[in-house]
Amino acid sequence: MKDSGKPKKVLHIITGLNDGGAEGVLTRLCLHSKQTEHAVISLMDAGKYGPILTEAGITVHCLGMNPGKPSVFKFFKLIRLIKTEQPDVVQTWMYHADLLGGIAARLAGVKRVFWGVRHSTLEKGKSTPLTLWIARLCALLSKWVPEKIICCANKALTVHEDIGYDASKLLMIPNGYDLLRFKQYATEDAGLRNELGFSADEFAIGKVGRFDLQKDHFNLLRALALAAQEVSVKCLLIGKGLSPDNDALMARIAALGLEDRVVLAGQRTDIPAVMNALDLHVLSSSFGEGFPNVLAEAMACGTPCVSTNVGDAMEILGDASLCCPAQNPSALADLIIKMAKEWQKNPTAWQARKKASAQRIASRFSIEGMVDAYEACWFGEKRSLT
């Protein structure tokens, strides 16, 4: 029997801890949840966030699984780890962990299991056959394994209800953000802007996110080529795979005549500073987004955003006029042109837009609000962080 005076313990089980939205949310949740004890099991490796969690004193176990080739031996090791940790609650993240972690937790005797759903698109050609199969299997098991199923976006909730997830267990908790890190700087860092390759009279747009079919950088490049015919605009691309050694990307940039209008920065660790240096952040994704973290992070830095209408992008932006259909470069170009002209011709309105962007995130998507919502879901009561 556990000592009732000890804090409640939550064991998180996640597919991996590499750089991604779910991984970042899990980490922020663990680091900012001060009244709950946390431990983490990664089905794969420690990735980016494992060392961060370990440094903060949070136990991290790594099983070294191959998601495409489940190991019976490692599955039973997972069960043993869960029994060793003796959690009050198991919270799983993403399909593989929902399936394997949820079943393992039940077999280990854990009565309170919560699933975490991040996808907002489940379609052939946009999700892998394995992902679709696991999602459908989870739908069948959703009546038995989890107590609740936490979705990061309203769109994700709707999509999973449609494929058969138990609707009575679905709820939405939006992501929360560390507003001490993602914040608007008091003064613009002209040095960083110059380093990134932007002059004072160029409208600096950018996109933070790995090179991936889902992120649809080619849509953004086509929109940029169209927008550049009307306004002076330059684009910064930041993330894994966005460097000059990406032959496919370089070929597309050259084909569109954008060699002087695109800066490839690769991966960087100073994202809040980069966000502050941009005039506009553009999300050009074509599918798969649940609750796009990058929009909220940019807005928290006082950087206005436009986006394709994916996941809960419109909910984050709070303005339908800032969204356009996915895979429509002409419509995305129109948004960029509209924002560039406002930036150029109406500085007062632009400053008001920057302020409103930051205020929206602070009022609706704080890390404290997210932690409070998760703890209320797990423990059935609203808990203060003070």
FIMAR-889959 format. One record per residue (C-alpha): z, y, x. Coordinates in steps of 0.1 Angstrom, whole numbers, plus 5000, padded with zeros to 4 digits. Example, Ala and Ser with C-alpha at 12.3 -4.5 7.8 and 13.67 -1.06 7.14 Angstrom:
+------+------+------+
:    Z :    Y :    X :
+------+------+------+
: 5078 : 4955 : 5123 :
: 5071 : 4989 : 5137 :
+------+------+------+
***
This chain:
+------+------+------+
:    Z :    Y :    X :
+------+------+------+
: 5000 : 5000 : 5000 :
: 4991 : 5034 : 5014 :
: 5017 : 5061 : 5019 :
: 5012 : 5084 : 4989 :
: 5021 : 5114 : 5012 :
: 4990 : 5109 : 5033 :
: 4958 : 5128 : 5024 :
: 4931 : 5109 : 5005 :
: 4905 : 5093 : 5027 :
: 4868 : 5093 : 5021 :
: 4845 : 5070 : 5040 :
: 4809 : 5083 : 5041 :
: 4780 : 5058 : 5046 :
: 4747 : 5073 : 5055 :
: 4714 : 5058 : 5067 :
: 4714 : 5079 : 5100 :
: 4727 : 5111 : 5115 :
: 4695 : 5127 : 5128 :
: 4685 : 5162 : 5119 :
: 4680 : 5163 : 5082 :
: 4692 : 5179 : 5050 :
: 4716 : 5151 : 5038 :
: 4730 : 5147 : 5073 :
: 4737 : 5184 : 5076 :
: 4754 : 5185 : 5042 :
: 4776 : 5155 : 5050 :
: 4786 : 5172 : 5083 :
: 4794 : 5205 : 5066 :
: 4814 : 5187 : 5040 :
: 4835 : 5168 : 5065 :
: 4841 : 5198 : 5087 :
: 4851 : 5221 : 5059 :
: 4871 : 5197 : 5037 :
: 4906 : 5204 : 5050 :
: 4927 : 5185 : 5026 :
: 4909 : 5152 : 5028 :
: 4906 : 5127 : 5057 :
: 4870 : 5117 : 5064 :
: 4853 : 5089 : 5084 :
: 4816 : 5082 : 5087 :
: 4795 : 5050 : 5091 :
: 4758 : 5055 : 5102 :
: 4737 : 5025 : 5094 :
: 4715 : 5035 : 5124 :
: 4727 : 5057 : 5153 :
: 4747 : 5088 : 5160 :
: 4717 : 5111 : 5161 :
: 4723 : 5148 : 5162 :
: 4754 : 5150 : 5140 :
: 4774 : 5121 : 5153 :
: 4787 : 5139 : 5184 :
: 4794 : 5170 : 5163 :
: 4816 : 5150 : 5139 :
: 4833 : 5131 : 5168 :
: 4841 : 5163 : 5186 :
: 4858 : 5175 : 5154 :
: 4880 : 5145 : 5154 :
: 4862 : 5125 : 5127 :
: 4857 : 5088 : 5133 :
: 4820 : 5078 : 5134 :
: 4808 : 5042 : 5135 :
: 4772 : 5033 : 5142 :
: 4757 : 4999 : 5132 :
: 4723 : 5002 : 5149 :
: 4704 : 4988 : 5119 :
: 4667 : 4989 : 5115 :
: 4662 : 5001 : 5079 :
: 4630 : 4981 : 5076 :
: 4646 : 4949 : 5088 :
: 4681 : 4944 : 5073 :
: 4705 : 4923 : 5094 :
: 4729 : 4900 : 5076 :
: 4752 : 4900 : 5106 :
: 4753 : 4938 : 5106 :
: 4758 : 4939 : 5068 :
: 4789 : 4917 : 5072 :
: 4800 : 4940 : 5100 :
: 4797 : 4969 : 5076 :
: 4819 : 4951 : 5051 :
: 4845 : 4945 : 5079 :
: 4844 : 4982 : 5089 :
: 4850 : 4993 : 5053 :
: 4880 : 4970 : 5050 :
: 4893 : 4983 : 5084 :
: 4890 : 5020 : 5073 :
: 4907 : 5013 : 5039 :
: 4893 : 5044 : 5022 :
: 4903 : 5057 : 4988 :
: 4867 : 5066 : 4981 :
: 4833 : 5055 : 4996 :
: 4805 : 5082 : 4994 :
: 4771 : 5069 : 5002 :
: 4741 : 5091 : 5011 :
: 4704 : 5083 : 5005 :
: 4688 : 5051 : 4992 :
: 4694 : 5026 : 5020 :
: 4730 : 5036 : 5022 :
: 4734 : 5037 : 4984 :
: 4721 : 5001 : 4982 :
: 4737 : 4985 : 5013 :
: 4768 : 5007 : 5015 :
: 4775 : 5006 : 4978 :
: 4773 : 4968 : 4976 :
: 4793 : 4964 : 5008 :
: 4820 : 4987 : 4996 :
: 4823 : 4967 : 4963 :
: 4825 : 4934 : 4983 :
: 4851 : 4950 : 5005 :
: 4872 : 4957 : 4975 :
: 4867 : 4994 : 4971 :
: 4869 : 5004 : 4935 :
: 4856 : 5040 : 4937 :
: 4821 : 5043 : 4950 :
: 4799 : 5074 : 4947 :
: 4762 : 5075 : 4955 :
: 4743 : 5105 : 4969 :
: 4707 : 5111 : 4958 :
: 4685 : 5136 : 4977 :
: 4649 : 5129 : 4967 :
: 4631 : 5148 : 4939 :
: 4598 : 5130 : 4942 :
: 4592 : 5092 : 4937 :
: 4555 : 5087 : 4935 :
: 4530 : 5064 : 4952 :
: 4514 : 5081 : 4981 :
: 4543 : 5105 : 4985 :
: 4571 : 5080 : 4990 :
: 4568 : 5048 : 5009 :
: 4566 : 5015 : 4990 :
: 4599 : 5005 : 5005 :
: 4616 : 5037 : 4993 :
: 4601 : 5032 : 4958 :
: 4613 : 4996 : 4957 :
: 4649 : 5005 : 4969 :
: 4651 : 5033 : 4944 :
: 4641 : 5010 : 4915 :
: 4666 : 4984 : 4927 :
: 4693 : 5011 : 4928 :
: 4684 : 5021 : 4893 :
: 4691 : 4985 : 4881 :
: 4724 : 4985 : 4900 :
: 4735 : 5020 : 4890 :
: 4754 : 5007 : 4860 :
: 4776 : 4985 : 4882 :
: 4780 : 4999 : 4917 :
: 4787 : 5036 : 4916 :
: 4813 : 5055 : 4896 :
: 4792 : 5087 : 4898 :
: 4758 : 5095 : 4912 :
: 4758 : 5129 : 4929 :
: 4724 : 5146 : 4930 :
: 4717 : 5177 : 4952 :
: 4692 : 5192 : 4927 :
: 4685 : 5193 : 4890 :
: 4650 : 5180 : 4897 :
: 4664 : 5150 : 4916 :
: 4687 : 5143 : 4886 :
: 4658 : 5144 : 4862 :
: 4635 : 5122 : 4883 :
: 4662 : 5095 : 4888 :
: 4672 : 5095 : 4851 :
: 4635 : 5089 : 4843 :
: 4633 : 5058 : 4865 :
: 4663 : 5042 : 4850 :
: 4694 : 5054 : 4868 :
: 4725 : 5054 : 4845 :
: 4723 : 5089 : 4829 :
: 4760 : 5089 : 4821 :
: 4769 : 5088 : 4858 :
: 4744 : 5114 : 4871 :
: 4757 : 5149 : 4880 :
: 4744 : 5177 : 4902 :
: 4764 : 5194 : 4930 :
: 4743 : 5220 : 4949 :
: 4744 : 5223 : 4986 :
: 4768 : 5248 : 5002 :
: 4763 : 5269 : 5033 :
: 4785 : 5282 : 5061 :
: 4783 : 5319 : 5055 :
: 4801 : 5327 : 5088 :
: 4771 : 5312 : 5106 :
: 4742 : 5320 : 5083 :
: 4747 : 5357 : 5077 :
: 4728 : 5390 : 5079 :
: 4732 : 5407 : 5112 :
: 4743 : 5443 : 5112 :
: 4714 : 5454 : 5134 :
: 4680 : 5438 : 5141 :
: 4677 : 5421 : 5175 :
: 4645 : 5437 : 5188 :
: 4647 : 5417 : 5220 :
: 4646 : 5384 : 5201 :
: 4617 : 5396 : 5179 :
: 4598 : 5406 : 5210 :
: 4606 : 5372 : 5227 :
: 4592 : 5354 : 5196 :
: 4560 : 5374 : 5199 :
: 4562 : 5400 : 5171 :
: 4555 : 5437 : 5174 :
: 4574 : 5462 : 5152 :
: 4544 : 5468 : 5130 :
: 4535 : 5431 : 5123 :
: 4549 : 5414 : 5092 :
: 4567 : 5385 : 5107 :
: 4567 : 5354 : 5085 :
: 4580 : 5320 : 5095 :
: 4588 : 5285 : 5085 :
: 4617 : 5264 : 5098 :
: 4611 : 5226 : 5094 :
: 4598 : 5196 : 5113 :
: 4560 : 5189 : 5114 :
: 4557 : 5164 : 5085 :
: 4532 : 5157 : 5057 :
: 4559 : 5167 : 5032 :
: 4563 : 5201 : 5047 :
: 4526 : 5208 : 5045 :
: 4521 : 5232 : 5074 :
: 4484 : 5231 : 5069 :
: 4488 : 5247 : 5034 :
: 4507 : 5275 : 5051 :
: 4480 : 5279 : 5078 :
: 4453 : 5282 : 5051 :
: 4474 : 5307 : 5032 :
: 4479 : 5327 : 5064 :
: 4442 : 5328 : 5071 :
: 4436 : 5343 : 5037 :
: 4465 : 5367 : 5039 :
: 4454 : 5380 : 5073 :
: 4423 : 5393 : 5057 :
: 4443 : 5419 : 5039 :
: 4476 : 5425 : 5058 :
: 4488 : 5425 : 5094 :
: 4508 : 5393 : 5095 :
: 4519 : 5368 : 5121 :
: 4536 : 5334 : 5117 :
: 4563 : 5317 : 5136 :
: 4567 : 5279 : 5132 :
: 4600 : 5263 : 5143 :
: 4609 : 5227 : 5143 :
: 4602 : 5193 : 5158 :
: 4566 : 5187 : 5165 :
: 4557 : 5224 : 5163 :
: 4546 : 5229 : 5199 :
: 4513 : 5233 : 5218 :
: 4512 : 5196 : 5226 :
: 4506 : 5188 : 5189 :
: 4468 : 5183 : 5191 :
: 4463 : 5180 : 5153 :
: 4481 : 5212 : 5147 :
: 4464 : 5231 : 5175 :
: 4430 : 5219 : 5162 :
: 4437 : 5232 : 5127 :
: 4449 : 5266 : 5141 :
: 4418 : 5269 : 5161 :
: 4395 : 5259 : 5132 :
: 4411 : 5287 : 5111 :
: 4408 : 5313 : 5139 :
: 4446 : 5318 : 5139 :
: 4452 : 5315 : 5177 :
: 4466 : 5350 : 5178 :
: 4485 : 5348 : 5146 :
: 4506 : 5317 : 5151 :
: 4536 : 5312 : 5174 :
: 4547 : 5276 : 5180 :
: 4584 : 5277 : 5190 :
: 4593 : 5240 : 5187 :
: 4630 : 5231 : 5182 :
: 4656 : 5259 : 5187 :
: 4693 : 5260 : 5183 :
: 4696 : 5297 : 5173 :
: 4682 : 5294 : 5138 :
: 4704 : 5321 : 5122 :
: 4692 : 5346 : 5148 :
: 4656 : 5335 : 5143 :
: 4660 : 5339 : 5105 :
: 4673 : 5374 : 5111 :
: 4643 : 5382 : 5132 :
: 4618 : 5372 : 5105 :
: 4607 : 5395 : 5077 :
: 4599 : 5366 : 5053 :
: 4605 : 5329 : 5053 :
: 4579 : 5307 : 5037 :
: 4584 : 5272 : 5023 :
: 4550 : 5255 : 5019 :
: 4561 : 5219 : 5011 :
: 4540 : 5198 : 4988 :
: 4565 : 5172 : 4976 :
: 4598 : 5155 : 4983 :
: 4621 : 5185 : 4985 :
: 4654 : 5182 : 4966 :
: 4674 : 5213 : 4973 :
: 4656 : 5230 : 5002 :
: 4684 : 5240 : 5026 :
: 4661 : 5262 : 5046 :
: 4655 : 5286 : 5017 :
: 4692 : 5291 : 5012 :
: 4699 : 5295 : 5049 :
: 4672 : 5321 : 5053 :
: 4684 : 5340 : 5022 :
: 4720 : 5339 : 5035 :
: 4707 : 5357 : 5066 :
: 4692 : 5384 : 5044 :
: 4657 : 5371 : 5049 :
: 4636 : 5372 : 5017 :
: 4617 : 5340 : 5008 :
: 4587 : 5327 : 4989 :
: 4581 : 5290 : 4982 :
: 4559 : 5264 : 4966 :
: 4575 : 5252 : 4934 :
: 4592 : 5220 : 4948 :
: 4626 : 5206 : 4940 :
: 4651 : 5233 : 4931 :
: 4634 : 5260 : 4951 :
: 4631 : 5282 : 4920 :
: 4668 : 5278 : 4913 :
: 4677 : 5289 : 4948 :
: 4653 : 5319 : 4948 :
: 4663 : 5329 : 4913 :
: 4630 : 5345 : 4906 :
: 4600 : 5326 : 4893 :
: 4576 : 5353 : 4907 :
: 4585 : 5341 : 4942 :
: 4572 : 5306 : 4936 :
: 4537 : 5292 : 4934 :
: 4521 : 5258 : 4928 :
: 4522 : 5234 : 4957 :
: 4490 : 5227 : 4977 :
: 4475 : 5260 : 4965 :
: 4469 : 5282 : 4996 :
: 4453 : 5310 : 4976 :
: 4484 : 5314 : 4955 :
: 4507 : 5312 : 4985 :
: 4486 : 5338 : 5003 :
: 4490 : 5361 : 4972 :
: 4527 : 5358 : 4975 :
: 4526 : 5366 : 5013 :
: 4503 : 5396 : 5007 :
: 4526 : 5410 : 4979 :
: 4557 : 5408 : 5001 :
: 4539 : 5422 : 5031 :
: 4528 : 5453 : 5011 :
: 4563 : 5459 : 4997 :
: 4577 : 5456 : 5033 :
: 4552 : 5481 : 5045 :
: 4551 : 5506 : 5017 :
: 4586 : 5505 : 5002 :
: 4614 : 5501 : 5028 :
: 4641 : 5510 : 5003 :
: 4630 : 5482 : 4979 :
: 4627 : 5458 : 5008 :
: 4663 : 5465 : 5020 :
: 4675 : 5460 : 4985 :
: 4657 : 5427 : 4984 :
: 4673 : 5416 : 5016 :
: 4707 : 5425 : 5003 :
: 4702 : 5407 : 4970 :
: 4690 : 5375 : 4988 :
: 4722 : 5373 : 5008 :
: 4744 : 5381 : 4978 :
: 4728 : 5354 : 4957 :
: 4736 : 5326 : 4982 :
: 4771 : 5340 : 4988 :
: 4779 : 5340 : 4950 :
: 4763 : 5306 : 4941 :
: 4761 : 5284 : 4971 :
: 4791 : 5288 : 4994 :
: 4804 : 5259 : 5014 :
: 4838 : 5263 : 4997 :
: 4822 : 5258 : 4963 :
: 4805 : 5227 : 4975 :
: 4836 : 5212 : 4990 :
: 4856 : 5220 : 4959 :
: 4830 : 5204 : 4936 :
: 4829 : 5171 : 4957 :
: 4867 : 5169 : 4958 :
: 4869 : 5175 : 4921 :
: 4844 : 5147 : 4916 :
: 4861 : 5122 : 4939 :
: 4897 : 5130 : 4929 :
: 4894 : 5144 : 4894 :
: 4909 : 5178 : 4900 :
: 4900 : 5211 : 4914 :
: 4915 : 5215 : 4949 :
: 4921 : 5247 : 4968 :
: 4910 : 5249 : 5005 :
: 4937 : 5274 : 5014 :
+------+------+------+
***
